[in-house]
Amino acid sequence: MTKETFLHDKHIALGAKMVDFAGWEMPVQYTSIIEEHKTVRENVGLFDVSHMGEVFVSGKDSVEFLNKIVPQDISKLNYEKAVYCQLTNKNGGLIDDLIIYKLGILEYLVICNASRIDEDLNWMVRNSKEFDVKIDNQSHNYSLLAVQGPKADELMRKLGLSTHQESFTIKPDSIAGIKVFVSRTGYTGEDGYEILVENKNSEYMWDKILEEGSTFGIKPIGLGARDTLRLEAALHLYGNDLDENTTPVEAGLSWSIPKDKQGYYNGKEIIEEQLKQGGKKKLVGLKMLDKSIARHEYEVYYKGEKTGVITSGAPSPMLGANIALAYVNNNDEICTGTIVQVMIREKLHDAEIVKRPFIQKRNKVKL
């Protein structure tokens, strides 16, 4: 049975086109993907991302436990700060990518991808045997709303946000008179916030944000624009760009892995070796040199031989070009500026390897 968020009826009332995504019936678009995309880049948009998972981890050994299951060093995470993480298996492959927030001395919030909640929980429980830790899945009790775009902060002030936050922080606050957790995070490459609210208050919060945001040009945004926004920012999508046979190094996430972390974590030996030598494959950005679109699982060729596969591809509304992410063989000749070919309907189309992200991200805010 397809699941519905607490805001399902709101989406229907707004005329959203609904689709199945990771077992959830979600809005893919309300008007047009391009219009919604540009709204987020130029003004502010509101997303229902309540299909994401919220798992609270607490207890005497919570730091040691988290340090075993992710390559990042959770012992260095400060109060009310967040860190982007990867949940790795024993071979260094990616079970999921996460954001971990520190809520208290021994209390953490783990945000999981919707399609991976069960797998994540199973792996966490399996790895918790030797630790004094509580793993509490509260995904069914919370809704998550994302307010994203250059006018997001101004709107949040109007809604009553009382604290000033840097990027990748989380704080308890009151928005429109409702107690919530507010994080300055997102999945668009723009400045923005994510609001964790109890389900019973989610419909009121949704309506209030749209009402107060009308003066800023706010629009509800579906999964279609969410995908093109994250692709322009070269942000990974689990199941497309990440899977259990891909390591963080191969996925271009070496920047997130500390080189001096002490102690064991799942897949450490393989990941550390790849940090030195590289993996079997690497993630690259592609810009198509004609009007063709490179889609998921299309093959990539170099000098007449298959070298990789497209993981994500779509038109870029801001660049007016078709862009893609792809895994290719870890060959030094295949680098920025190299011309490769993508097989589309049994014909090869030229593409240039370009730097990621495809557009300048504007999501880093410091006070």
Solvent accessible surface area in square Angstrom, and as a share of the most:
residue,aa,sasa,rsa
1,M,236,1.06
2,T,53,0.31
3,K,104,0.44
4,E,95,0.43
5,T,10,0.06
6,F,117,0.49
7,L,0,0.00
8,H,24,0.11
9,D,100,0.52
10,K,49,0.21
11,H,1,0.00
12,I,91,0.46
13,A,88,0.68
14,L,80,0.40
15,G,56,0.54
16,A,13,0.10
17,K,128,0.54
18,M,38,0.17
19,V,50,0.29
20,D,98,0.51
21,F,66,0.28
22,A,40,0.31
23,G,30,0.29
24,W,37,0.13
25,E,54,0.24
26,M,1,0.00
27,P,4,0.02
28,V,29,0.17
29,Q,47,0.21
30,Y,25,0.10
31,T,77,0.45
32,S,45,0.29
33,I,57,0.29
34,I,101,0.51
35,E,70,0.32
36,E,1,0.00
37,H,0,0.00
38,K,78,0.33
39,T,9,0.05
40,V,0,0.00
41,R,9,0.03
42,E,97,0.44
43,N,39,0.20
44,V,0,0.00
45,G,0,0.00
46,L,0,0.00
47,F,5,0.02
48,D,6,0.03
49,V,3,0.02
50,S,8,0.05
51,H,1,0.01
52,M,28,0.12
53,G,0,0.00
54,E,0,0.00
55,V,0,0.00
56,F,26,0.11
57,V,0,0.00
58,S,32,0.21
59,G,24,0.24
60,K,132,0.56
61,D,26,0.14
62,S,0,0.00
63,V,28,0.16
64,E,94,0.42
65,F,0,0.00
66,L,0,0.00
67,N,28,0.14
68,K,39,0.16
69,I,1,0.00
70,V,0,0.00
71,P,0,0.00
72,Q,6,0.03
73,D,27,0.14
74,I,1,0.00
75,S,71,0.46
76,K,130,0.55
77,L,17,0.08
78,N,99,0.51
79,Y,128,0.49
80,E,28,0.13
81,K,69,0.29
82,A,11,0.09
83,V,39,0.23
84,Y,42,0.16
85,C,0,0.00
86,Q,0,0.00
87,L,0,0.00
88,T,0,0.00
89,N,21,0.11
90,K,131,0.56
91,N,105,0.54
92,G,0,0.00
93,G,2,0.02
94,L,0,0.00
95,I,7,0.04
96,D,0,0.00
97,D,19,0.10
98,L,3,0.01
99,I,31,0.16
100,I,0,0.00
101,Y,5,0.02
102,K,36,0.15
103,L,23,0.11
104,G,16,0.15
105,I,151,0.77
106,L,73,0.37
107,E,74,0.33
108,Y,1,0.00
109,L,2,0.01
110,V,0,0.00
111,I,17,0.09
112,C,1,0.00
113,N,27,0.14
114,A,11,0.09
115,S,57,0.37
116,R,32,0.12
117,I,21,0.11
118,D,110,0.57
119,E,71,0.32
120,D,0,0.00
121,L,32,0.16
122,N,85,0.44
123,W,22,0.08
124,M,0,0.00
125,V,86,0.49
126,R,135,0.49
127,N,9,0.05
128,S,19,0.12
129,K,178,0.75
130,E,128,0.57
131,F,39,0.16
132,D,81,0.42
133,V,29,0.17
134,K,124,0.53
135,I,39,0.20
136,D,42,0.22
137,N,48,0.24
138,Q,43,0.19
139,S,21,0.14
140,H,125,0.56
141,N,62,0.32
142,Y,44,0.17
143,S,1,0.01
144,L,10,0.05
145,L,0,0.00
146,A,5,0.04
147,V,0,0.00
148,Q,1,0.01
149,G,0,0.00
150,P,62,0.39
151,K,70,0.30
152,A,0,0.00
153,D,39,0.20
154,E,101,0.45
155,L,0,0.00
156,M,0,0.00
157,R,69,0.25
158,K,94,0.40
159,L,10,0.05
160,G,41,0.39
161,L,9,0.04
162,S,83,0.53
163,T,47,0.27
164,H,118,0.53
165,Q,1,0.00
166,E,51,0.23
167,S,25,0.16
168,F,65,0.27
169,T,9,0.05
170,I,5,0.02
171,K,49,0.21
172,P,79,0.50
173,D,19,0.10
174,S,47,0.30
175,I,0,0.00
176,A,20,0.15
177,G,68,0.65
178,I,31,0.16
179,K,177,0.75
180,V,10,0.06
181,F,52,0.22
182,V,0,0.00
183,S,5,0.03
184,R,16,0.06
185,T,8,0.04
186,G,32,0.31
187,Y,49,0.19
188,T,3,0.01
189,G,3,0.02
190,E,6,0.02
191,D,18,0.10
192,G,3,0.03
193,Y,0,0.00
194,E,24,0.11
195,I,0,0.00
196,L,7,0.03
197,V,1,0.00
198,E,80,0.36
199,N,18,0.09
200,K,158,0.67
201,N,32,0.16
202,S,0,0.00
203,E,75,0.34
204,Y,112,0.43
205,M,0,0.00
206,W,1,0.00
207,D,60,0.31
208,K,50,0.21
209,I,0,0.00
210,L,34,0.17
211,E,108,0.49
212,E,32,0.14
213,G,0,0.00
214,S,75,0.48
215,T,104,0.61
216,F,28,0.12
217,G,31,0.30
218,I,20,0.10
219,K,68,0.29
220,P,21,0.13
221,I,3,0.01
222,G,2,0.02
223,L,21,0.10
224,G,9,0.09
225,A,0,0.00
226,R,27,0.10
227,D,49,0.25
228,T,14,0.08
229,L,0,0.00
230,R,2,0.01
231,L,2,0.01
232,E,1,0.00
233,A,2,0.01
234,A,12,0.10
235,L,40,0.20
236,H,21,0.09
237,L,36,0.18
238,Y,24,0.09
239,G,49,0.47
240,N,43,0.22
241,D,1,0.01
242,L,0,0.00
243,D,58,0.30
244,E,75,0.34
245,N,132,0.68
246,T,1,0.01
247,T,9,0.05
248,P,0,0.00
249,V,21,0.12
250,E,11,0.05
251,A,0,0.00
252,G,28,0.27
253,L,3,0.02
254,S,36,0.23
255,W,182,0.64
256,S,16,0.10
257,I,4,0.02
258,P,42,0.26
259,K,139,0.59
260,D,85,0.44
261,K,13,0.05
262,Q,153,0.68
263,G,50,0.48
264,Y,125,0.48
265,Y,5,0.02
266,N,0,0.00
267,G,4,0.04
268,K,34,0.14
269,E,144,0.65
270,I,68,0.35
271,I,0,0.00
272,E,62,0.28
273,E,94,0.42
274,Q,23,0.10
275,L,49,0.24
276,K,156,0.66
277,Q,133,0.59
278,G,27,0.26
279,G,12,0.11
280,K,181,0.77
281,K,53,0.22
282,K,49,0.21
283,L,9,0.05
284,V,11,0.06
285,G,0,0.00
286,L,0,0.00
287,K,81,0.34
288,M,6,0.03
289,L,91,0.45
290,D,64,0.33
291,K,190,0.81
292,S,20,0.13
293,I,48,0.24
294,A,0,0.00
295,R,107,0.39
296,H,78,0.35
297,E,119,0.53
298,Y,62,0.24
299,E,61,0.28
300,V,0,0.00
301,Y,38,0.15
302,Y,33,0.12
303,K,146,0.62
304,G,61,0.59
305,E,127,0.57
306,K,112,0.47
307,T,11,0.06
308,G,12,0.11
309,V,50,0.29
310,I,1,0.00
311,T,6,0.04
312,S,3,0.02
313,G,14,0.13
314,A,8,0.06
315,P,60,0.38
316,S,3,0.02
317,P,26,0.16
318,M,77,0.34
319,L,81,0.40
320,G,73,0.70
321,A,21,0.16
322,N,17,0.09
323,I,2,0.01
324,A,0,0.00
325,L,0,0.00
326,A,0,0.00
327,Y,14,0.05
328,V,1,0.01
329,N,78,0.40
330,N,64,0.33
331,N,55,0.28
332,D,133,0.69
333,E,91,0.41
334,I,1,0.01
335,C,66,0.39
336,T,79,0.46
337,G,41,0.40
338,T,19,0.11
339,I,73,0.37
340,V,0,0.00
341,Q,39,0.18
342,V,0,0.00
343,M,58,0.26
344,I,6,0.03
345,R,211,0.77
346,E,167,0.75
347,K,133,0.56
348,L,76,0.38
349,H,32,0.14
350,D,64,0.33
351,A,0,0.00
352,E,54,0.24
353,I,5,0.03
354,V,33,0.19
355,K,156,0.66
356,R,83,0.30
357,P,52,0.33
358,F,23,0.10
359,I,28,0.14
360,Q,154,0.68
361,K,71,0.30
362,R,119,0.43
363,N,44,0.23
364,K,176,0.74
365,V,35,0.20
366,K,176,0.75
367,L,131,0.65
